[in-house]
Amino acid sequence: MTGDAYISRKAFRFVIDSSNSNCHADGLTFFLAPVDSTIPRNSSGSGLDLAYFDAMANISGDPFVAVESDTYTNDWDPYGPHVGIDINSLISVTNFTWRDNITEGRQNDAWIGYNLTTKNLSVIFTGYMSNQKQKSRLDYKVDLRNYLPELVLLGEGGFGGVYQGFLRDLNSYIAVKTVLKDSKQGHRKYALEVKIISTKLPQGLASTLLYLHDGCEQCVIHRDIKSSNIILDSNFNAKLGDFGLARLVDHEKGSQTTVLAGTMGYMAPECVTTDKACKESNVYSFGIVALEIACGRRPIDAKAQANRVRMAEWVWDLYGTGKLLEAADPKLCADYDEQEIERLMVIGLWYAHPDNNPGQQSPAINEGSYPCPQI
């Protein structure tokens, strides 16, 4: 079973020991639930701390998907100990008899996996028959995204899991990569990978724009260049996506009058005032993305201090006072090459110059190595 096929496959080992007594509690569960979930009231005992008691439904106030190792027969349960898959209720959607032998405190094992392609949740668990340990299996098809939309494990690699997360404040989906303690690649190599990505991304995007502007029969005006439209291939090369708003323009014509389209903060000022899109407006958006990479923030942050709401203007002011490094992403904890990050911000300002004069155009993107521009 590979990381490509499985979101996760985890192994658990546990003991439930009733000390030779047939009078015991209800069992335990392995469950997935949103981060901010709370334990419902009246959920102890038969509710297994997941659901409040209701003779008809035994439902929960918060969504969950669980695998229960149930050792006590309640009114809604099948007779006898069993392993069940529960979705928002302790009335299992499917179950299998569990020969638990908890009166002797035997060790039990469980393997829980989820197949990303087939949406199959599988449970392999051990029990005892005639004092011999044996395995049983339980399967159920369920799309976890319908129940746990905030955090879904997208896959696993050498460092650890990659999760889908959602930032409520920004109304934006993100990918969260974790680094396991026993990762063979380690934190240092992961940091190097992130550094490579941050270096290759602006270069790859610049090469893409050069091709769209000069390498095609007609000039391609993307009109919605932003960080969320940039994807990375397996070698961390930047690819520009979402051409739904793109327009083709003859090289001689240069611009096209059209309905206002794009994302505020990334759109060039002339696009907003004239409704005209051109390759220079693409270049402006590239400059904003470059600043975004260096500063680690959105182009417009309505919650920021008044002088920091618009990123480009804030960075421009810092550049003018010789304090450009104050705009560097604070999450980097000053662990960066100062010259490199300064160059990236200067290039961003060069292409997204906030002090535009009437008729001024953003400079064109060229291929090759040039000194850092003076602005």
C-alpha positions in Angstrom: 0.0 0.0 0.0 1.6 3.2 -1.1 1.3 6.9 -0.2 -0.2 7.5 -3.7 -3.2 5.3 -3.0 -3.8 5.9 0.7 -4.5 9.1 2.5 -3.4 7.3 5.7 -2.8 3.9 7.2 -2.2 3.9 10.9 -1.6 1.1 13.3 -2.8 1.0 16.9 -2.0 -1.5 19.8 -4.1 -1.4 22.9 -5.3 -3.5 25.9 -8.7 -3.4 27.5 -8.5 -5.4 30.8 -11.6 -6.0 32.9 -9.6 -8.1 35.4 -11.7 -11.3 34.9 -14.9 -9.3 35.5 -17.9 -9.5 33.1 -19.0 -6.1 34.4 -17.1 -3.5 32.4 -17.4 -0.2 30.5 -18.3 0.5 26.9 -15.0 0.3 25.0 -13.0 2.9 23.0 -12.9 4.6 19.7 -10.4 5.9 17.2 -11.9 9.0 15.6 -11.5 11.9 13.2 -13.2 15.2 14.0 -12.7 19.0 13.3 -10.1 20.7 15.4 -12.5 22.9 17.3 -14.9 20.0 18.2 -16.1 19.8 21.8 -17.1 16.8 23.9 -21.0 16.7 24.0 -22.8 16.7 27.3 -24.1 13.4 28.6 -21.7 11.6 26.3 -19.9 9.4 28.8 -20.4 5.7 28.9 -22.5 4.6 26.0 -21.7 7.8 24.1 -17.9 7.1 24.2 -17.4 10.9 24.5 -18.5 11.3 20.9 -22.3 11.5 21.0 -24.9 12.5 23.5 -27.5 9.8 24.4 -30.6 9.7 22.4 -32.6 6.4 22.3 -33.6 6.9 18.7 -30.4 8.3 17.2 -27.6 8.7 19.7 -26.2 11.5 17.5 -23.5 14.1 18.0 -23.4 17.8 17.9 -20.2 17.8 15.9 -19.3 15.7 12.9 -17.0 12.7 13.3 -16.0 9.5 11.6 -15.0 6.8 14.1 -14.0 3.2 14.4 -15.4 1.8 17.7 -14.2 -1.2 19.6 -17.5 -1.7 21.5 -17.5 -4.0 24.5 -21.0 -3.3 25.9 -24.4 -4.0 24.3 -26.6 -0.9 24.3 -30.2 -0.8 22.9 -29.0 0.4 19.5 -26.0 -2.0 19.3 -25.8 -5.5 17.7 -25.6 -8.2 20.3 -22.2 -8.7 21.9 -18.8 -7.0 21.5 -18.2 -5.7 18.0 -16.0 -3.4 15.9 -18.1 -0.8 14.0 -17.6 2.2 11.7 -19.6 5.2 12.9 -20.4 8.4 11.1 -21.9 11.2 13.2 -23.7 8.6 15.3 -22.8 5.6 17.4 -25.3 3.5 15.5 -22.7 1.9 13.3 -23.1 2.0 9.5 -21.4 -1.4 9.4 -20.0 -3.7 12.1 -18.4 -7.1 12.7 -18.3 -9.4 15.7 -15.2 -8.8 17.8 -13.9 -11.8 19.9 -12.2 -9.4 22.3 -11.4 -11.7 25.3 -11.0 -8.5 27.5 -11.5 -10.5 30.7 -8.0 -11.7 30.3 -6.5 -8.4 29.2 -5.2 -9.6 25.9 -3.3 -7.3 23.6 -5.2 -6.1 20.5 -4.0 -4.6 17.2 -5.9 -2.5 14.7 -4.9 -1.0 11.3 -7.1 1.8 9.9 -6.6 3.0 6.3 -8.3 5.2 3.8 -8.1 4.8 0.0 -8.1 8.2 -1.7 -9.2 6.7 -5.1 -11.9 4.3 -4.0 -13.0 6.3 -0.9 -12.8 3.0 1.0 -12.3 3.2 4.8 -10.8 -0.1 5.9 -10.3 -1.6 9.4 -8.2 -4.7 10.2 -8.4 -5.8 13.8 -7.4 -8.8 15.9 -9.4 -11.0 18.2 -9.1 -14.4 19.8 -10.7 -17.7 19.1 -9.7 -20.8 21.0 -6.8 -18.8 22.4 -5.5 -18.2 18.9 -5.1 -14.6 17.7 -6.8 -14.0 14.4 -7.5 -11.0 12.1 -10.9 -9.7 10.8 -11.6 -6.9 8.3 -14.3 -4.3 7.9 -14.8 -2.0 4.9 -17.1 1.0 4.2 -17.1 3.5 1.3 -17.3 7.1 2.5 -16.0 10.4 1.2 -14.3 12.0 4.2 -14.5 15.4 2.7 -18.3 15.4 3.2 -17.8 15.1 6.9 -14.4 16.6 7.6 -13.9 19.4 5.1 -11.5 21.5 7.2 -8.6 19.1 7.3 -8.1 16.2 4.9 -4.8 14.3 4.4 -4.0 14.6 0.7 -1.0 12.2 0.7 2.2 11.2 2.3 5.8 11.6 1.3 9.3 11.2 2.8 8.8 14.0 5.3 5.3 13.1 6.5 1.7 13.9 5.6 0.4 16.7 3.4 -3.0 18.0 4.6 -5.6 20.2 3.1 -6.5 23.0 5.5 -8.9 26.0 5.4 -8.1 29.4 6.8 -11.4 31.0 7.8 -10.0 34.5 8.2 -8.7 34.5 4.6 -11.4 32.2 3.2 -8.7 30.2 1.5 -7.7 26.6 1.2 -4.0 25.7 1.9 -1.7 22.7 1.9 -0.1 21.9 5.2 3.0 19.7 5.2 4.1 18.0 8.4 7.6 16.7 9.3 7.6 13.4 11.3 10.0 12.9 14.1 11.4 9.8 12.4 11.5 11.3 8.9 14.5 10.0 7.0 14.8 13.4 5.2 14.6 15.6 8.3 13.9 19.2 9.0 17.1 20.5 7.5 16.5 18.9 4.1 12.8 20.1 4.2 14.0 23.6 4.8 16.3 23.3 1.8 13.4 22.1 -0.3 11.3 25.1 0.7 14.2 27.5 -0.1 14.5 25.9 -3.5 10.8 26.3 -4.2 10.9 30.0 -3.2 13.9 30.5 -5.5 12.5 28.7 -8.5 9.0 30.0 -8.3 9.6 33.6 -9.4 12.1 32.4 -12.1 9.6 29.9 -13.4 6.8 32.4 -13.5 9.0 35.0 -15.3 9.9 32.4 -17.9 6.2 31.5 -18.4 5.3 35.2 -19.0 8.2 35.7 -21.4 6.8 32.8 -23.5 3.2 34.0 -23.3 4.2 37.5 -24.3 6.8 36.8 -27.0 6.9 33.1 -27.8 3.4 32.6 -29.1 1.9 33.6 -32.4 -0.3 36.0 -30.5 0.4 37.7 -27.1 -1.5 35.9 -24.3 -2.9 38.3 -21.7 -3.6 36.1 -18.6 -5.5 38.8 -16.6 -5.5 36.9 -13.3 -1.9 36.2 -12.3 -1.8 35.5 -8.5 -0.2 33.1 -6.1 -3.2 30.7 -6.0 -3.0 30.3 -9.7 0.6 29.0 -9.6 1.1 25.3 -9.2 4.3 23.2 -8.8 5.2 20.1 -10.7 7.0 17.1 -9.1 10.4 18.9 -9.6 9.1 22.1 -8.0 8.9 24.0 -11.3 6.3 26.8 -11.3 3.3 26.4 -13.7 0.7 29.0 -14.4 -2.8 27.8 -14.4 -6.4 29.0 -14.7 -6.5 30.7 -18.2 -10.3 31.2 -17.9 -9.9 35.0 -18.2 -7.1 35.0 -20.7 -7.3 36.9 -24.0 -5.3 36.7 -27.2 -3.9 40.0 -28.6 -1.9 40.8 -31.7 1.6 41.7 -30.9 1.2 45.0 -32.8 -1.9 46.0 -30.9 -0.5 45.4 -27.4 -3.7 45.9 -25.4 -7.4 45.0 -25.4 -10.4 46.8 -23.9 -12.5 44.4 -22.0 -14.7 44.0 -19.0 -12.9 44.5 -15.7 -11.7 41.0 -14.5 -9.0 39.7 -12.2 -8.3 39.8 -8.4 -8.0 43.0 -6.5 -4.5 43.6 -5.2 -3.0 41.8 -8.2 -4.5 43.9 -10.9 -2.5 46.8 -12.3 -4.0 50.3 -11.6 -4.6 51.0 -15.3 -6.7 47.9 -15.6 -9.1 49.3 -13.0 -9.3 52.8 -14.4 -9.3 52.0 -18.2 -10.6 48.5 -18.4 -7.6 47.7 -20.7 -5.5 44.6 -20.3 -2.0 44.3 -21.8 1.2 42.3 -21.2 2.4 45.1 -18.9 -0.5 44.5 -16.6 0.6 40.8 -16.5 4.1 42.0 -15.5 2.6 44.2 -12.8 0.9 41.1 -11.3 4.2 39.3 -11.5 5.8 42.0 -9.4 3.0 41.7 -6.7 3.6 37.9 -6.6 7.4 38.5 -6.1 6.7 40.8 -3.2 4.2 38.3 -1.8 6.8 35.6 -1.7 9.4 37.9 0.0 7.0 39.4 2.5 4.8 36.4 3.3 1.6 38.3 3.2 -1.4 39.1 1.0 -1.3 42.2 -1.4 -4.2 43.8 0.6 -4.7 43.2 4.3 -7.6 45.1 5.6 -6.8 44.2 9.2 -3.2 45.6 9.0 -2.1 49.0 10.3 -3.2 51.9 8.0 0.3 52.3 6.4 0.5 48.5 5.8 -2.8 47.7 4.2 -1.4 47.7 0.6 1.7 45.7 0.5 3.4 47.3 -2.5 3.0 50.8 -1.1 4.3 49.7 2.3 7.3 48.0 0.8 7.9 51.1 -1.3 8.0 53.3 1.7 10.4 51.0 3.5 12.6 51.0 0.4 12.7 54.8 0.4 13.8 54.9 4.0 16.5 52.2 3.7 14.5 49.8 5.8 13.6 47.2 3.2 14.4 44.2 5.2 11.7 45.1 7.7 9.2 43.9 5.1 10.8 40.4 4.9 8.5 37.5 5.9 8.7 37.4 9.8 8.0 33.6 9.7 11.5 33.1 8.2 12.9 34.3 11.6 15.7 36.2 9.8 17.0 32.8 8.4 17.6 34.0 4.9 20.2 35.6 2.6 19.7 39.3 3.1 21.0 40.1 -0.4 18.7 37.6 -2.1 15.5 38.7 -0.4 16.4 42.4 -1.0 16.8 41.6 -4.7 13.5 39.8 -4.8 11.7 42.8 -3.2 13.5 45.3 -5.5 12.5 43.3 -8.5 8.9 43.1 -7.2 8.9 46.9 -6.8 10.4 47.4 -10.2 7.6 45.6 -11.9 4.8 46.8 -9.6 5.9 50.3 -9.1 3.3 52.0 -6.8 4.4 55.5 -7.7 3.0 55.3 -11.3 2.9 58.4 -13.4 0.3 58.9 -16.1 1.2 56.8 -19.1 4.0 55.0 -17.3 4.3 51.3 -18.2 5.8 48.4 -16.3 9.1 47.2 -17.7 9.1 44.1 -19.8 10.4 40.8 -18.6 13.6 39.7 -20.3 15.6 36.5 -20.2 19.1 36.5 -18.9 21.1 37.8 -15.9 21.1 41.6 -15.2 22.1 43.8 -12.3 19.5 44.5 -9.8 17.5 47.6 -11.1 17.7 51.0 -9.5 14.3 52.5 -8.8 
